[in-house]
Amino acid sequence: MWAVTGTRYDDPKLLKKSASELLSEGEDTAGPLEFWNCKTDGEFLIPSAYLIPCMRSDILVLILLLVPLSLAWMNRFNKVIFHAKDGNKYGRMFPSGNILQRVANSWYPCYFRVTDVREVMSTEQPCDLAYEYGDGLLEPDIVLEGFPNPAKHPWPLSDLIVIYVRHAGPGVMVGQAWQEGRILEQVPKKFCGEILMVKDYYTVFETS
């Protein structure tokens, strides 16, 4: 789907189309929250740094087992986009399912900042915007009332994950996640396959 949406950039009329009013270019007024259901193609790429040779084969086997498990909840997740008091747009990624959501609320809120980016850094392919995860430690007054307090991202979001996003149609977007790393010498690597994002028109946020 990422490849298909790339043809949109060749048509000036389609280029102006947006999947979201809140995420539209130049839209700086506060509006309602937007909820999105997201699903990856299930293909996560384990960073080679976690597959280094070691003396004990049992440790390597344990790493190979635990790393995919730690990423499993990202196969299907939700996100919410909101306009903050500082004039910027932010979002929050959280697991699907009530139990996992409670855990995320307590320990891993997973906030990100929405930025206007026009191309994927590693490939120079066009895109419309990016979700930059940073370290997750947003200023407390940025977060909306009823949202969990910001906290430092867990691995792997702590290693400068950026999701590049393309508008695909009304209420539909597609993204690519890249692990760009905090070390200057680190070569950016694709974190997972494509991410399909579909707007949820029915969920209503309730403050706690």
C-alpha atoms as a printed R data frame, in Angstrom:
    type eleno elety resid chain resno       x       y      z
1   ATOM     1    CA   MET     A     1   0.000   0.000  0.000
2   ATOM     2    CA   TRP     A     2   2.946   2.336  0.632
3   ATOM     3    CA   ALA     A     3   3.981   1.996 -3.003
4   ATOM     4    CA   VAL     A     4   0.454   2.631 -4.260
5   ATOM     5    CA   THR     A     5   0.088   5.839 -2.241
6   ATOM     6    CA   GLY     A     6   3.339   7.060 -3.756
7   ATOM     7    CA   THR     A     7   1.552   7.775 -7.044
8   ATOM     8    CA   ARG     A     8  -0.449  10.482 -5.269
9   ATOM     9    CA   TYR     A     9   2.585  12.773 -5.210
10  ATOM    10    CA   ASP     A    10   2.560  12.963 -9.008
11  ATOM    11    CA   ASP     A    11  -0.909  14.552 -9.061
12  ATOM    12    CA   PRO     A    12  -1.177  18.131 -7.692
13  ATOM    13    CA   LYS     A    13  -4.885  17.669 -6.914
14  ATOM    14    CA   LEU     A    14  -4.397  14.440 -4.982
15  ATOM    15    CA   LEU     A    15  -1.401  15.933 -3.204
16  ATOM    16    CA   LYS     A    16  -3.708  18.342 -1.375
17  ATOM    17    CA   LYS     A    17  -5.990  15.576 -0.118
18  ATOM    18    CA   SER     A    18  -5.745  14.570  3.523
19  ATOM    19    CA   ALA     A    19  -6.970  11.591  5.516
20  ATOM    20    CA   SER     A    20  -7.557  13.720  8.598
21  ATOM    21    CA   GLU     A    21  -8.804  17.215  9.380
22  ATOM    22    CA   LEU     A    22  -6.624  17.427 12.468
23  ATOM    23    CA   LEU     A    23  -3.536  16.364 10.532
24  ATOM    24    CA   SER     A    24  -4.217  18.548  7.507
25  ATOM    25    CA   GLU     A    25  -1.396  20.843  6.461
26  ATOM    26    CA   GLY     A    26  -1.862  24.285  7.964
27  ATOM    27    CA   GLU     A    27  -4.548  23.117 10.395
28  ATOM    28    CA   ASP     A    28  -3.431  24.770 13.640
29  ATOM    29    CA   THR     A    29  -6.716  25.209 15.471
30  ATOM    30    CA   ALA     A    30  -7.635  22.960 18.333
31  ATOM    31    CA   GLY     A    31 -10.165  20.321 17.404
32  ATOM    32    CA   PRO     A    32 -11.588  17.061 18.680
33  ATOM    33    CA   LEU     A    33  -9.383  14.095 19.377
34  ATOM    34    CA   GLU     A    34  -8.888  11.592 16.603
35  ATOM    35    CA   PHE     A    35  -8.694   7.881 17.350
36  ATOM    36    CA   TRP     A    36  -7.100   5.456 14.913
37  ATOM    37    CA   ASN     A    37  -6.910   1.665 14.703
38  ATOM    38    CA   CYS     A    38  -3.532   0.485 13.459
39  ATOM    39    CA   LYS     A    39  -2.221  -2.834 12.213
40  ATOM    40    CA   THR     A    40   1.200  -3.851 10.967
41  ATOM    41    CA   ASP     A    41   1.904  -6.613  8.507
42  ATOM    42    CA   GLY     A    42   3.482  -8.543 11.395
43  ATOM    43    CA   GLU     A    43   7.014  -8.305 10.062
44  ATOM    44    CA   PHE     A    44   9.350  -6.950 12.738
45  ATOM    45    CA   LEU     A    45  13.059  -6.746 12.063
46  ATOM    46    CA   ILE     A    46  15.170  -7.634 15.105
47  ATOM    47    CA   PRO     A    47  18.128  -5.237 15.366
48  ATOM    48    CA   SER     A    48  21.453  -6.985 14.812
49  ATOM    49    CA   ALA     A    49  22.790  -5.427 18.002
50  ATOM    50    CA   TYR     A    50  20.629  -7.920 19.904
51  ATOM    51    CA   LEU     A    51  22.028 -10.873 17.980
52  ATOM    52    CA   ILE     A    52  25.676 -10.426 18.859
53  ATOM    53    CA   PRO     A    53  27.702 -13.612 19.283
54  ATOM    54    CA   CYS     A    54  27.918 -14.741 22.879
55  ATOM    55    CA   MET     A    55  29.634 -17.462 24.818
56  ATOM    56    CA   ARG     A    56  26.405 -19.080 25.972
57  ATOM    57    CA   SER     A    57  23.990 -20.259 23.325
58  ATOM    58    CA   ASP     A    58  21.123 -20.364 25.834
59  ATOM    59    CA   ILE     A    59  21.353 -16.587 26.284
60  ATOM    60    CA   LEU     A    60  21.177 -16.043 22.543
61  ATOM    61    CA   VAL     A    61  18.146 -18.328 22.299
62  ATOM    62    CA   LEU     A    62  16.466 -16.411 25.128
63  ATOM    63    CA   ILE     A    63  17.043 -13.114 23.297
64  ATOM    64    CA   LEU     A    64  15.612 -14.554 20.099
65  ATOM    65    CA   LEU     A    65  12.500 -15.624 21.980
66  ATOM    66    CA   LEU     A    66  11.919 -12.541 24.135
67  ATOM    67    CA   VAL     A    67  12.517  -9.815 21.566
68  ATOM    68    CA   PRO     A    68   9.629 -10.888 19.281
69  ATOM    69    CA   LEU     A    69   7.363 -11.280 22.328
70  ATOM    70    CA   SER     A    70   8.143  -7.737 23.446
71  ATOM    71    CA   LEU     A    71   7.025  -6.473 20.037
72  ATOM    72    CA   ALA     A    72   3.924  -8.643 19.658
73  ATOM    73    CA   TRP     A    73   1.471  -6.037 21.010
74  ATOM    74    CA   MET     A    74   2.572  -3.648 18.241
75  ATOM    75    CA   ASN     A    75   1.052  -5.891 15.578
76  ATOM    76    CA   ARG     A    76  -2.310  -4.333 16.398
77  ATOM    77    CA   PHE     A    77  -2.550  -1.117 18.372
78  ATOM    78    CA   ASN     A    78  -4.494   2.136 18.726
79  ATOM    79    CA   LYS     A    79  -3.420   5.741 18.617
80  ATOM    80    CA   VAL     A    80  -4.993   9.058 19.495
81  ATOM    81    CA   ILE     A    81  -4.007  12.420 18.009
82  ATOM    82    CA   PHE     A    82  -4.582  15.711 19.829
83  ATOM    83    CA   HIS     A    83  -3.754  19.400 19.626
84  ATOM    84    CA   ALA     A    84  -1.805  20.640 22.658
85  ATOM    85    CA   LYS     A    85  -1.675  24.010 24.382
86  ATOM    86    CA   ASP     A    86   1.776  24.766 22.945
87  ATOM    87    CA   GLY     A    87   0.300  24.818 19.435
88  ATOM    88    CA   ASN     A    88   1.818  21.511 18.362
89  ATOM    89    CA   LYS     A    89   0.147  18.207 17.609
90  ATOM    90    CA   TYR     A    90   0.910  15.091 19.582
91  ATOM    91    CA   GLY     A    91  -0.284  11.546 19.778
92  ATOM    92    CA   ARG     A    92  -0.227   8.497 21.932
93  ATOM    93    CA   MET     A    93   0.182   4.868 20.961
94  ATOM    94    CA   PHE     A    94  -1.393   2.187 23.149
95  ATOM    95    CA   PRO     A    95  -2.191  -1.528 22.888
96  ATOM    96    CA   SER     A    96  -5.571  -2.903 21.939
97  ATOM    97    CA   GLY     A    97  -7.452  -4.670 24.741
98  ATOM    98    CA   ASN     A    98  -8.556  -3.378 28.130
99  ATOM    99    CA   ILE     A    99  -5.948  -5.165 30.252
100 ATOM   100    CA   LEU     A   100  -3.004  -4.088 28.103
101 ATOM   101    CA   GLN     A   101  -4.371  -0.546 28.007
102 ATOM   102    CA   ARG     A   102  -4.360  -0.388 31.810
103 ATOM   103    CA   VAL     A   103  -0.729  -1.511 31.875
104 ATOM   104    CA   ALA     A   104   0.207   1.073 29.247
105 ATOM   105    CA   ASN     A   105  -1.606   3.814 31.177
106 ATOM   106    CA   SER     A   106   0.433   3.022 34.269
107 ATOM   107    CA   TRP     A   107   3.913   2.489 32.815
108 ATOM   108    CA   TYR     A   108   4.196   3.080 29.074
109 ATOM   109    CA   PRO     A   109   2.044   5.968 27.765
110 ATOM   110    CA   CYS     A   110   4.123   6.066 24.514
111 ATOM   111    CA   TYR     A   111   3.613   9.679 23.452
112 ATOM   112    CA   PHE     A   112   4.943  11.054 20.180
113 ATOM   113    CA   ARG     A   113   5.084  14.416 18.426
114 ATOM   114    CA   VAL     A   114   3.518  14.967 15.015
115 ATOM   115    CA   THR     A   115   5.891  16.854 12.705
116 ATOM   116    CA   ASP     A   116   5.677  18.113  9.145
117 ATOM   117    CA   VAL     A   117   8.182  15.986  7.254
118 ATOM   118    CA   ARG     A   118   8.204  15.694  3.493
119 ATOM   119    CA   GLU     A   119  10.459  12.684  2.942
120 ATOM   120    CA   VAL     A   120  11.752   9.565  4.655
121 ATOM   121    CA   MET     A   121  15.261  10.309  5.846
122 ATOM   122    CA   SER     A   122  16.762   6.964  4.827
123 ATOM   123    CA   THR     A   123  15.146   6.552  1.415
124 ATOM   124    CA   GLU     A   124  14.215  10.132  0.430
125 ATOM   125    CA   GLN     A   125  10.772   8.838 -0.546
126 ATOM   126    CA   PRO     A   126   7.970  11.413 -0.182
127 ATOM   127    CA   CYS     A   127   5.639  11.421  2.814
128 ATOM   128    CA   ASP     A   128   3.213  13.831  4.494
129 ATOM   129    CA   LEU     A   129   4.220  13.813  8.145
130 ATOM   130    CA   ALA     A   130   6.064  11.863 10.810
131 ATOM   131    CA   TYR     A   131   5.478  10.607 14.332
132 ATOM   132    CA   GLU     A   132   8.664  11.209 16.302
133 ATOM   133    CA   TYR     A   133   8.836   9.268 19.550
134 ATOM   134    CA   GLY     A   134  11.911  10.841 21.111
135 ATOM   135    CA   ASP     A   135  12.356   9.853 24.754
136 ATOM   136    CA   GLY     A   136   8.671  10.201 25.663
137 ATOM   137    CA   LEU     A   137   9.280  12.772 28.404
138 ATOM   138    CA   LEU     A   138   6.881  15.496 27.325
139 ATOM   139    CA   GLU     A   139   6.135  18.471 29.537
140 ATOM   140    CA   PRO     A   140   3.232  17.506 31.830
141 ATOM   141    CA   ASP     A   141   1.115  20.517 30.816
142 ATOM   142    CA   ILE     A   142   1.168  19.363 27.170
143 ATOM   143    CA   VAL     A   143  -0.802  16.228 27.977
144 ATOM   144    CA   LEU     A   144  -4.573  16.564 27.992
145 ATOM   145    CA   GLU     A   145  -6.542  16.188 31.207
146 ATOM   146    CA   GLY     A   146  -7.392  12.564 31.829
147 ATOM   147    CA   PHE     A   147  -4.347  11.254 29.940
148 ATOM   148    CA   PRO     A   148  -1.560   9.401 31.811
149 ATOM   149    CA   ASN     A   149   1.545  11.363 32.753
150 ATOM   150    CA   PRO     A   150   4.453  11.159 30.295
151 ATOM   151    CA   ALA     A   151   7.108   8.536 31.001
152 ATOM   152    CA   LYS     A   152  10.325   7.420 29.364
153 ATOM   153    CA   HIS     A   153   9.725   5.114 26.434
154 ATOM   154    CA   PRO     A   154  10.470   1.415 26.839
155 ATOM   155    CA   TRP     A   155  12.651  -0.384 24.301
156 ATOM   156    CA   PRO     A   156  12.412  -0.316 21.319
157 ATOM   157    CA   LEU     A   157  10.636   3.046 21.196
158 ATOM   158    CA   SER     A   158  13.506   4.497 23.222
159 ATOM   159    CA   ASP     A   159  15.896   4.121 20.255
160 ATOM   160    CA   LEU     A   160  14.524   7.061 18.270
161 ATOM   161    CA   ILE     A   161  11.693   5.380 16.412
162 ATOM   162    CA   VAL     A   162  10.105   7.517 13.681
163 ATOM   163    CA   ILE     A   163   6.954   6.544 11.795
164 ATOM   164    CA   TYR     A   164   6.668   8.236  8.395
165 ATOM   165    CA   VAL     A   165   3.068   8.624  7.255
166 ATOM   166    CA   ARG     A   166   1.271   9.005  3.940
167 ATOM   167    CA   HIS     A   167  -2.361   9.986  3.450
168 ATOM   168    CA   ALA     A   168  -4.063   7.192  1.516
169 ATOM   169    CA   GLY     A   169  -7.680   8.377  1.440
170 ATOM   170    CA   PRO     A   170 -10.442   9.703  3.734
171 ATOM   171    CA   GLY     A   171  -9.792   8.193  7.144
172 ATOM   172    CA   VAL     A   172  -6.951   5.968  5.917
173 ATOM   173    CA   MET     A   173  -3.185   6.378  6.222
174 ATOM   174    CA   VAL     A   174  -0.184   4.114  5.764
175 ATOM   175    CA   GLY     A   175   3.135   4.329  7.563
176 ATOM   176    CA   GLN     A   176   6.666   3.029  7.694
177 ATOM   177    CA   ALA     A   177   8.552   2.789 11.005
178 ATOM   178    CA   TRP     A   178  12.300   3.347 11.117
179 ATOM   179    CA   GLN     A   179  14.724   2.881 13.970
180 ATOM   180    CA   GLU     A   180  17.059   5.834 13.443
181 ATOM   181    CA   GLY     A   181  19.004   5.444 16.684
182 ATOM   182    CA   ARG     A   182  20.533   7.917 19.101
183 ATOM   183    CA   ILE     A   183  24.153   7.238 18.130
184 ATOM   184    CA   LEU     A   184  25.392   9.360 15.220
185 ATOM   185    CA   GLU     A   185  27.194   6.403 13.640
186 ATOM   186    CA   GLN     A   186  24.118   4.191 13.815
187 ATOM   187    CA   VAL     A   187  22.690   3.375 10.405
188 ATOM   188    CA   PRO     A   188  18.881   3.813 10.284
189 ATOM   189    CA   LYS     A   189  17.045   0.509  9.916
190 ATOM   190    CA   LYS     A   190  13.505  -0.298  8.998
191 ATOM   191    CA   PHE     A   191  11.739  -1.289 12.206
192 ATOM   192    CA   CYS     A   192   8.763  -3.131 10.768
193 ATOM   193    CA   GLY     A   193   6.721  -3.568  7.630
194 ATOM   194    CA   GLU     A   194   3.892  -1.299  6.579
195 ATOM   195    CA   ILE     A   195   1.409   0.043  9.117
196 ATOM   196    CA   LEU     A   196  -2.207   0.478  8.066
197 ATOM   197    CA   MET     A   197  -4.060   3.194 10.012
198 ATOM   198    CA   VAL     A   198  -7.858   3.509  9.870
199 ATOM   199    CA   LYS     A   199  -9.718   6.297 11.635
200 ATOM   200    CA   ASP     A   200 -12.148   5.292 14.387
201 ATOM   201    CA   TYR     A   201 -15.232   7.491 14.116
202 ATOM   202    CA   TYR     A   202 -17.025   5.967 17.110
203 ATOM   203    CA   THR     A   203 -14.649   6.070 20.081
204 ATOM   204    CA   VAL     A   204 -15.236   8.932 22.508
205 ATOM   205    CA   PHE     A   205 -12.627  10.011 25.036
206 ATOM   206    CA   GLU     A   206 -13.734  10.220 28.645
207 ATOM   207    CA   THR     A   207 -11.617  11.994 31.222
208 ATOM   208    CA   SER     A   208 -10.801  10.066 34.372
